[in-house]
Structures are given as C-alpha cells and as structure tokens.
Amino acid sequence: MTELQERIAHLERTIEELSDVVARQDADIARLMRQADVLIAREAERDAAGTGGVVIGDERPPHY
C-alpha cells in the first residue's frame, strides 16, 4: 500500500510539473504569435510604401 501511495504522489508531482510546462509554452506561443503579427504588419507597410530593396538585372552589389 505504501508503494502505491508513493507512486501516486510521484505521478501527481509529475502532472503538476507538466501542467506548468504547458502553461509556459502557451504563454510563449501567444507572445510569439503577437510578435509574428507585428512583423507581418510591418512588412505589409513596407511593401505598401515601396521601400523594399529590389535587385535589378546584373547590378553589382555595393561592396564591389
């Protein structure tokens, strides 16, 4: 009986730890989604403004 109680206690602790990990991952995913949204919006603004760099034909890079 004691062995079963120890195993249950261990499993409960493991479940709590995994729950904490999942909660942290959820927060990280939400933060990354917000950052991606900001970057997508910024890139859309840049495209609309027409300030993106475009290589034309056989143009040499500026470091040549």
PyMOL Python script that loads the backbone (N, CA, C, O; Angstrom):
from pymol import cmd

cmd.read_pdbstr("""\
ATOM      1  N   MET A   1       0.822  -1.198   0.000  1.00  0.00           N
ATOM      2  CA  MET A   1       0.000   0.000   0.000  1.00  0.00           C
ATOM      3  C   MET A   1       0.870   1.268   0.000  1.00  0.00           C
ATOM      4  O   MET A   1       0.560   2.235  -0.696  1.00  0.00           O
ATOM      5  N   THR A   2       1.927   1.259   0.760  1.00  0.00           N
ATOM      6  CA  THR A   2       2.828   2.413   0.826  1.00  0.00           C
ATOM      7  C   THR A   2       3.459   2.664  -0.539  1.00  0.00           C
ATOM      8  O   THR A   2       3.623   3.812  -0.953  1.00  0.00           O
ATOM      9  N   GLU A   3       3.809   1.595  -1.228  1.00  0.00           N
ATOM     10  CA  GLU A   3       4.418   1.730  -2.555  1.00  0.00           C
ATOM     11  C   GLU A   3       3.443   2.411  -3.532  1.00  0.00           C
ATOM     12  O   GLU A   3       3.845   3.249  -4.338  1.00  0.00           O
ATOM     13  N   LEU A   4       2.193   2.048  -3.449  1.00  0.00           N
ATOM     14  CA  LEU A   4       1.189   2.675  -4.319  1.00  0.00           C
ATOM     15  C   LEU A   4       1.018   4.153  -3.993  1.00  0.00           C
ATOM     16  O   LEU A   4       0.884   4.980  -4.896  1.00  0.00           O
ATOM     17  N   GLN A   5       1.023   4.483  -2.723  1.00  0.00           N
ATOM     18  CA  GLN A   5       0.895   5.887  -2.322  1.00  0.00           C
ATOM     19  C   GLN A   5       2.086   6.700  -2.817  1.00  0.00           C
ATOM     20  O   GLN A   5       1.925   7.841  -3.250  1.00  0.00           O
ATOM     21  N   GLU A   6       3.281   6.115  -2.754  1.00  0.00           N
ATOM     22  CA  GLU A   6       4.478   6.805  -3.242  1.00  0.00           C
ATOM     23  C   GLU A   6       4.398   7.018  -4.748  1.00  0.00           C
ATOM     24  O   GLU A   6       4.750   8.083  -5.254  1.00  0.00           O
ATOM     25  N   ARG A   7       3.937   6.005  -5.453  1.00  0.00           N
ATOM     26  CA  ARG A   7       3.818   6.124  -6.898  1.00  0.00           C
ATOM     27  C   ARG A   7       2.779   7.183  -7.275  1.00  0.00           C
ATOM     28  O   ARG A   7       2.992   7.962  -8.204  1.00  0.00           O
ATOM     29  N   ILE A   8       1.670   7.209  -6.561  1.00  0.00           N
ATOM     30  CA  ILE A   8       0.637   8.217  -6.825  1.00  0.00           C
ATOM     31  C   ILE A   8       1.177   9.618  -6.555  1.00  0.00           C
ATOM     32  O   ILE A   8       0.933  10.541  -7.332  1.00  0.00           O
ATOM     33  N   ALA A   9       1.908   9.775  -5.460  1.00  0.00           N
ATOM     34  CA  ALA A   9       2.481  11.082  -5.137  1.00  0.00           C
ATOM     35  C   ALA A   9       3.456  11.516  -6.230  1.00  0.00           C
ATOM     36  O   ALA A   9       3.472  12.680  -6.632  1.00  0.00           O
ATOM     37  N   HIS A  10       4.264  10.580  -6.703  1.00  0.00           N
ATOM     38  CA  HIS A  10       5.217  10.883  -7.772  1.00  0.00           C
ATOM     39  C   HIS A  10       4.469  11.285  -9.048  1.00  0.00           C
ATOM     40  O   HIS A  10       4.844  12.257  -9.702  1.00  0.00           O
ATOM     41  N   LEU A  11       3.434  10.559  -9.398  1.00  0.00           N
ATOM     42  CA  LEU A  11       2.654  10.868 -10.596  1.00  0.00           C
ATOM     43  C   LEU A  11       1.956  12.217 -10.478  1.00  0.00           C
ATOM     44  O   LEU A  11       1.889  12.965 -11.454  1.00  0.00           O
ATOM     45  N   GLU A  12       1.441  12.534  -9.303  1.00  0.00           N
ATOM     46  CA  GLU A  12       0.796  13.833  -9.103  1.00  0.00           C
ATOM     47  C   GLU A  12       1.796  14.975  -9.277  1.00  0.00           C
ATOM     48  O   GLU A  12       1.476  16.002  -9.876  1.00  0.00           O
ATOM     49  N   ARG A  13       3.004  14.792  -8.751  1.00  0.00           N
ATOM     50  CA  ARG A  13       4.044  15.811  -8.895  1.00  0.00           C
ATOM     51  C   ARG A  13       4.419  15.971 -10.366  1.00  0.00           C
ATOM     52  O   ARG A  13       4.598  17.089 -10.848  1.00  0.00           O
ATOM     53  N   THR A  14       4.538  14.857 -11.074  1.00  0.00           N
ATOM     54  CA  THR A  14       4.870  14.900 -12.492  1.00  0.00           C
ATOM     55  C   THR A  14       3.785  15.622 -13.288  1.00  0.00           C
ATOM     56  O   THR A  14       4.089  16.414 -14.179  1.00  0.00           O
ATOM     57  N   ILE A  15       2.538  15.353 -12.971  1.00  0.00           N
ATOM     58  CA  ILE A  15       1.424  16.014 -13.650  1.00  0.00           C
ATOM     59  C   ILE A  15       1.465  17.518 -13.404  1.00  0.00           C
ATOM     60  O   ILE A  15       1.238  18.296 -14.330  1.00  0.00           O
ATOM     61  N   GLU A  16       1.750  17.938 -12.181  1.00  0.00           N
ATOM     62  CA  GLU A  16       1.837  19.366 -11.872  1.00  0.00           C
ATOM     63  C   GLU A  16       2.977  20.023 -12.641  1.00  0.00           C
ATOM     64  O   GLU A  16       2.831  21.133 -13.151  1.00  0.00           O
ATOM     65  N   GLU A  17       4.120  19.329 -12.722  1.00  0.00           N
ATOM     66  CA  GLU A  17       5.260  19.873 -13.458  1.00  0.00           C
ATOM     67  C   GLU A  17       4.923  20.005 -14.942  1.00  0.00           C
ATOM     68  O   GLU A  17       5.244  21.015 -15.568  1.00  0.00           O
ATOM     69  N   LEU A  18       4.282  18.990 -15.498  1.00  0.00           N
ATOM     70  CA  LEU A  18       3.910  19.049 -16.908  1.00  0.00           C
ATOM     71  C   LEU A  18       2.875  20.139 -17.165  1.00  0.00           C
ATOM     72  O   LEU A  18       2.905  20.794 -18.207  1.00  0.00           O
ATOM     73  N   SER A  19       1.984  20.328 -16.241  1.00  0.00           N
ATOM     74  CA  SER A  19       0.996  21.388 -16.376  1.00  0.00           C
ATOM     75  C   SER A  19       1.675  22.752 -16.405  1.00  0.00           C
ATOM     76  O   SER A  19       1.294  23.622 -17.188  1.00  0.00           O
ATOM     77  N   ASP A  20       2.679  22.940 -15.554  1.00  0.00           N
ATOM     78  CA  ASP A  20       3.432  24.197 -15.546  1.00  0.00           C
ATOM     79  C   ASP A  20       4.147  24.408 -16.879  1.00  0.00           C
ATOM     80  O   ASP A  20       4.171  25.519 -17.407  1.00  0.00           O
ATOM     81  N   VAL A  21       4.728  23.342 -17.416  1.00  0.00           N
ATOM     82  CA  VAL A  21       5.431  23.439 -18.696  1.00  0.00           C
ATOM     83  C   VAL A  21       4.455  23.838 -19.800  1.00  0.00           C
ATOM     84  O   VAL A  21       4.757  24.711 -20.614  1.00  0.00           O
ATOM     85  N   VAL A  22       3.301  23.207 -19.828  1.00  0.00           N
ATOM     86  CA  VAL A  22       2.304  23.518 -20.854  1.00  0.00           C
ATOM     87  C   VAL A  22       1.828  24.959 -20.708  1.00  0.00           C
ATOM     88  O   VAL A  22       1.639  25.642 -21.715  1.00  0.00           O
ATOM     89  N   ALA A  23       1.634  25.430 -19.504  1.00  0.00           N
ATOM     90  CA  ALA A  23       1.203  26.811 -19.290  1.00  0.00           C
ATOM     91  C   ALA A  23       2.271  27.789 -19.787  1.00  0.00           C
ATOM     92  O   ALA A  23       1.936  28.796 -20.411  1.00  0.00           O
ATOM     93  N   ARG A  24       3.549  27.508 -19.519  1.00  0.00           N
ATOM     94  CA  ARG A  24       4.638  28.359 -20.012  1.00  0.00           C
ATOM     95  C   ARG A  24       4.688  28.343 -21.531  1.00  0.00           C
ATOM     96  O   ARG A  24       4.861  29.384 -22.165  1.00  0.00           O
ATOM     97  N   GLN A  25       4.536  27.157 -22.112  1.00  0.00           N
ATOM     98  CA  GLN A  25       4.563  27.055 -23.567  1.00  0.00           C
ATOM     99  C   GLN A  25       3.398  27.823 -24.187  1.00  0.00           C
ATOM    100  O   GLN A  25       3.562  28.455 -25.231  1.00  0.00           O
ATOM    101  N   ASP A  26       2.243  27.777 -23.566  1.00  0.00           N
ATOM    102  CA  ASP A  26       1.093  28.523 -24.067  1.00  0.00           C
ATOM    103  C   ASP A  26       1.383  30.024 -24.073  1.00  0.00           C
ATOM    104  O   ASP A  26       1.064  30.723 -25.034  1.00  0.00           O
ATOM    105  N   ALA A  27       1.988  30.506 -22.994  1.00  0.00           N
ATOM    106  CA  ALA A  27       2.343  31.929 -22.916  1.00  0.00           C
ATOM    107  C   ALA A  27       3.393  32.279 -23.968  1.00  0.00           C
ATOM    108  O   ALA A  27       3.310  33.332 -24.601  1.00  0.00           O
ATOM    109  N   ASP A  28       4.377  31.403 -24.156  1.00  0.00           N
ATOM    110  CA  ASP A  28       5.411  31.644 -25.165  1.00  0.00           C
ATOM    111  C   ASP A  28       4.813  31.676 -26.568  1.00  0.00           C
ATOM    112  O   ASP A  28       5.161  32.539 -27.375  1.00  0.00           O
ATOM    113  N   ILE A  29       3.918  30.741 -26.858  1.00  0.00           N
ATOM    114  CA  ILE A  29       3.286  30.702 -28.171  1.00  0.00           C
ATOM    115  C   ILE A  29       2.471  31.966 -28.402  1.00  0.00           C
ATOM    116  O   ILE A  29       2.520  32.537 -29.492  1.00  0.00           O
ATOM    117  N   ALA A  30       1.733  32.409 -27.412  1.00  0.00           N
ATOM    118  CA  ALA A  30       0.933  33.631 -27.548  1.00  0.00           C
ATOM    119  C   ALA A  30       1.844  34.827 -27.813  1.00  0.00           C
ATOM    120  O   ALA A  30       1.529  35.665 -28.658  1.00  0.00           O
ATOM    121  N   ARG A  31       2.968  34.916 -27.104  1.00  0.00           N
ATOM    122  CA  ARG A  31       3.916  36.021 -27.299  1.00  0.00           C
ATOM    123  C   ARG A  31       4.503  35.970 -28.703  1.00  0.00           C
ATOM    124  O   ARG A  31       4.607  37.000 -29.369  1.00  0.00           O
ATOM    125  N   LEU A  32       4.887  34.787 -29.155  1.00  0.00           N
ATOM    126  CA  LEU A  32       5.468  34.651 -30.482  1.00  0.00           C
ATOM    127  C   LEU A  32       4.451  34.970 -31.578  1.00  0.00           C
ATOM    128  O   LEU A  32       4.808  35.536 -32.611  1.00  0.00           O
ATOM    129  N   MET A  33       3.197  34.611 -31.358  1.00  0.00           N
ATOM    130  CA  MET A  33       2.152  34.936 -32.325  1.00  0.00           C
ATOM    131  C   MET A  33       1.975  36.448 -32.437  1.00  0.00           C
ATOM    132  O   MET A  33       1.810  36.980 -33.534  1.00  0.00           O
ATOM    133  N   ARG A  34       2.010  37.140 -31.290  1.00  0.00           N
ATOM    134  CA  ARG A  34       1.894  38.601 -31.313  1.00  0.00           C
ATOM    135  C   ARG A  34       3.083  39.212 -32.058  1.00  0.00           C
ATOM    136  O   ARG A  34       2.912  40.138 -32.851  1.00  0.00           O
ATOM    137  N   GLN A  35       4.290  38.692 -31.801  1.00  0.00           N
ATOM    138  CA  GLN A  35       5.465  39.207 -32.487  1.00  0.00           C
ATOM    139  C   GLN A  35       5.380  38.955 -33.992  1.00  0.00           C
ATOM    140  O   GLN A  35       5.740  39.821 -34.789  1.00  0.00           O
ATOM    141  N   ALA A  36       4.912  37.786 -34.376  1.00  0.00           N
ATOM    142  CA  ALA A  36       4.767  37.477 -35.803  1.00  0.00           C
ATOM    143  C   ALA A  36       3.752  38.417 -36.448  1.00  0.00           C
ATOM    144  O   ALA A  36       3.960  38.889 -37.565  1.00  0.00           O
ATOM    145  N   ASP A  37       2.652  38.688 -35.742  1.00  0.00           N
ATOM    146  CA  ASP A  37       1.644  39.615 -36.269  1.00  0.00           C
ATOM    147  C   ASP A  37       2.237  41.000 -36.492  1.00  0.00           C
ATOM    148  O   ASP A  37       1.960  41.644 -37.504  1.00  0.00           O
ATOM    149  N   VAL A  38       3.057  41.457 -35.544  1.00  0.00           N
ATOM    150  CA  VAL A  38       3.699  42.771 -35.677  1.00  0.00           C
ATOM    151  C   VAL A  38       4.643  42.777 -36.874  1.00  0.00           C
ATOM    152  O   VAL A  38       4.654  43.730 -37.653  1.00  0.00           O
ATOM    153  N   LEU A  39       5.429  41.722 -37.022  1.00  0.00           N
ATOM    154  CA  LEU A  39       6.365  41.662 -38.146  1.00  0.00           C
ATOM    155  C   LEU A  39       5.639  41.586 -39.487  1.00  0.00           C
ATOM    156  O   LEU A  39       6.068  42.202 -40.462  1.00  0.00           O
ATOM    157  N   ILE A  40       4.547  40.835 -39.538  1.00  0.00           N
ATOM    158  CA  ILE A  40       3.763  40.743 -40.764  1.00  0.00           C
ATOM    159  C   ILE A  40       3.178  42.102 -41.113  1.00  0.00           C
ATOM    160  O   ILE A  40       3.209  42.508 -42.275  1.00  0.00           O
ATOM    161  N   ALA A  41       2.646  42.807 -40.126  1.00  0.00           N
ATOM    162  CA  ALA A  41       2.089  44.138 -40.364  1.00  0.00           C
ATOM    163  C   ALA A  41       3.177  45.103 -40.825  1.00  0.00           C
ATOM    164  O   ALA A  41       2.955  45.909 -41.729  1.00  0.00           O
ATOM    165  N   ARG A  42       4.342  45.021 -40.210  1.00  0.00           N
ATOM    166  CA  ARG A  42       5.451  45.898 -40.587  1.00  0.00           C
ATOM    167  C   ARG A  42       5.886  45.637 -42.026  1.00  0.00           C
ATOM    168  O   ARG A  42       6.143  46.571 -42.785  1.00  0.00           O
ATOM    169  N   GLU A  43       5.964  44.368 -42.389  1.00  0.00           N
ATOM    170  CA  GLU A  43       6.359  44.027 -43.758  1.00  0.00           C
ATOM    171  C   GLU A  43       5.294  44.474 -44.754  1.00  0.00           C
ATOM    172  O   GLU A  43       5.628  44.922 -45.851  1.00  0.00           O
ATOM    173  N   ALA A  44       4.024  44.359 -44.391  1.00  0.00           N
ATOM    174  CA  ALA A  44       2.950  44.824 -45.271  1.00  0.00           C
ATOM    175  C   ALA A  44       3.044  46.334 -45.471  1.00  0.00           C
ATOM    176  O   ALA A  44       2.831  46.820 -46.581  1.00  0.00           O
ATOM    177  N   GLU A  45       3.360  47.078 -44.419  1.00  0.00           N
ATOM    178  CA  GLU A  45       3.536  48.528 -44.537  1.00  0.00           C
ATOM    179  C   GLU A  45       4.718  48.851 -45.445  1.00  0.00           C
ATOM    180  O   GLU A  45       4.646  49.764 -46.268  1.00  0.00           O
ATOM    181  N   ARG A  46       5.799  48.103 -45.292  1.00  0.00           N
ATOM    182  CA  ARG A  46       6.992  48.328 -46.117  1.00  0.00           C
ATOM    183  C   ARG A  46       6.677  48.054 -47.586  1.00  0.00           C
ATOM    184  O   ARG A  46       7.097  48.807 -48.464  1.00  0.00           O
ATOM    185  N   ASP A  47       5.939  46.977 -47.854  1.00  0.00           N
ATOM    186  CA  ASP A  47       5.555  46.673 -49.234  1.00  0.00           C
ATOM    187  C   ASP A  47       4.657  47.767 -49.800  1.00  0.00           C
ATOM    188  O   ASP A  47       4.810  48.154 -50.958  1.00  0.00           O
ATOM    189  N   ALA A  48       3.728  48.266 -48.997  1.00  0.00           N
ATOM    190  CA  ALA A  48       2.815  49.310 -49.451  1.00  0.00           C
ATOM    191  C   ALA A  48       3.566  50.602 -49.737  1.00  0.00           C
ATOM    192  O   ALA A  48       3.216  51.342 -50.657  1.00  0.00           O
ATOM    193  N   ALA A  49       4.600  50.872 -48.945  1.00  0.00           N
ATOM    194  CA  ALA A  49       5.376  52.099 -49.125  1.00  0.00           C
ATOM    195  C   ALA A  49       6.341  51.979 -50.303  1.00  0.00           C
ATOM    196  O   ALA A  49       6.821  52.988 -50.819  1.00  0.00           O
ATOM    197  N   GLY A  50       6.624  50.757 -50.725  1.00  0.00           N
ATOM    198  CA  GLY A  50       7.524  50.556 -51.857  1.00  0.00           C
ATOM    199  C   GLY A  50       8.971  50.815 -51.525  1.00  0.00           C
ATOM    200  O   GLY A  50       9.749  51.137 -52.424  1.00  0.00           O
ATOM    201  N   THR A  51       9.370  50.688 -50.260  1.00  0.00           N
ATOM    202  CA  THR A  51      10.755  50.957 -49.875  1.00  0.00           C
ATOM    203  C   THR A  51      11.585  49.685 -49.780  1.00  0.00           C
ATOM    204  O   THR A  51      12.723  49.731 -49.312  1.00  0.00           O
ATOM    205  N   GLY A  52      11.048  48.560 -50.210  1.00  0.00           N
ATOM    206  CA  GLY A  52      11.810  47.313 -50.159  1.00  0.00           C
ATOM    207  C   GLY A  52      12.912  47.320 -51.196  1.00  0.00           C
ATOM    208  O   GLY A  52      12.749  47.908 -52.265  1.00  0.00           O
ATOM    209  N   GLY A  53      14.013  46.688 -50.905  1.00  0.00           N
ATOM    210  CA  GLY A  53      15.127  46.628 -51.838  1.00  0.00           C
ATOM    211  C   GLY A  53      14.876  45.597 -52.922  1.00  0.00           C
ATOM    212  O   GLY A  53      14.420  44.487 -52.648  1.00  0.00           O
ATOM    213  N   VAL A  54      15.182  45.979 -54.172  1.00  0.00           N
ATOM    214  CA  VAL A  54      14.999  45.073 -55.291  1.00  0.00           C
ATOM    215  C   VAL A  54      16.279  45.072 -56.107  1.00  0.00           C
ATOM    216  O   VAL A  54      16.800  46.131 -56.456  1.00  0.00           O
ATOM    217  N   VAL A  55      16.789  43.873 -56.415  1.00  0.00           N
ATOM    218  CA  VAL A  55      17.971  43.752 -57.270  1.00  0.00           C
ATOM    219  C   VAL A  55      17.484  43.717 -58.709  1.00  0.00           C
ATOM    220  O   VAL A  55      16.616  42.918 -59.061  1.00  0.00           O
ATOM    221  N   ILE A  56      18.050  44.591 -59.543  1.00  0.00           N
ATOM    222  CA  ILE A  56      17.617  44.696 -60.929  1.00  0.00           C
ATOM    223  C   ILE A  56      18.714  44.163 -61.843  1.00  0.00           C
ATOM    224  O   ILE A  56      19.842  44.655 -61.828  1.00  0.00           O
ATOM    225  N   GLY A  57      18.370  43.150 -62.640  1.00  0.00           N
ATOM    226  CA  GLY A  57      19.274  42.618 -63.662  1.00  0.00           C
ATOM    227  C   GLY A  57      20.611  42.170 -63.115  1.00  0.00           C
ATOM    228  O   GLY A  57      20.691  41.460 -62.112  1.00  0.00           O
ATOM    229  N   ASP A  58      21.676  42.608 -63.807  1.00  0.00           N
ATOM    230  CA  ASP A  58      23.039  42.203 -63.451  1.00  0.00           C
ATOM    231  C   ASP A  58      23.723  43.246 -62.583  1.00  0.00           C
ATOM    232  O   ASP A  58      24.946  43.377 -62.618  1.00  0.00           O
ATOM    233  N   GLU A  59      22.968  43.968 -61.826  1.00  0.00           N
ATOM    234  CA  GLU A  59      23.511  45.035 -60.985  1.00  0.00           C
ATOM    235  C   GLU A  59      24.482  44.449 -59.963  1.00  0.00           C
ATOM    236  O   GLU A  59      24.180  43.457 -59.300  1.00  0.00           O
ATOM    237  N   ARG A  60      25.647  45.075 -59.845  1.00  0.00           N
ATOM    238  CA  ARG A  60      26.645  44.608 -58.873  1.00  0.00           C
ATOM    239  C   ARG A  60      26.265  45.078 -57.474  1.00  0.00           C
ATOM    240  O   ARG A  60      25.741  46.178 -57.303  1.00  0.00           O
ATOM    241  N   PRO A  61      26.532  44.235 -56.473  1.00  0.00           N
ATOM    242  CA  PRO A  61      26.302  44.672 -55.083  1.00  0.00           C
ATOM    243  C   PRO A  61      27.195  45.851 -54.742  1.00  0.00           C
ATOM    244  O   PRO A  61      28.252  46.006 -55.354  1.00  0.00           O
ATOM    245  N   PRO A  62      26.814  46.678 -53.799  1.00  0.00           N
ATOM    246  CA  PRO A  62      27.572  47.906 -53.487  1.00  0.00           C
ATOM    247  C   PRO A  62      28.966  47.655 -52.962  1.00  0.00           C
ATOM    248  O   PRO A  62      29.773  48.585 -52.975  1.00  0.00           O
ATOM    249  N   HIS A  63      29.307  46.471 -52.503  1.00  0.00           N
ATOM    250  CA  HIS A  63      30.647  46.247 -51.953  1.00  0.00           C
ATOM    251  C   HIS A  63      31.677  45.938 -53.016  1.00  0.00           C
ATOM    252  O   HIS A  63      32.836  45.717 -52.666  1.00  0.00           O
ATOM    253  N   TYR A  64      31.322  45.907 -54.322  1.00  0.00           N
ATOM    254  CA  TYR A  64      32.284  45.657 -55.400  1.00  0.00           C
ATOM    255  C   TYR A  64      32.929  46.917 -55.837  1.00  0.00           C
ATOM    256  O   TYR A  64      33.769  46.901 -56.737  1.00  0.00           O
TER     257      TYR A  64
END
""", "prot")
cmd.dss("prot")
cmd.show_as("cartoon", "prot")
cmd.util.cbc("prot")
cmd.orient("prot")
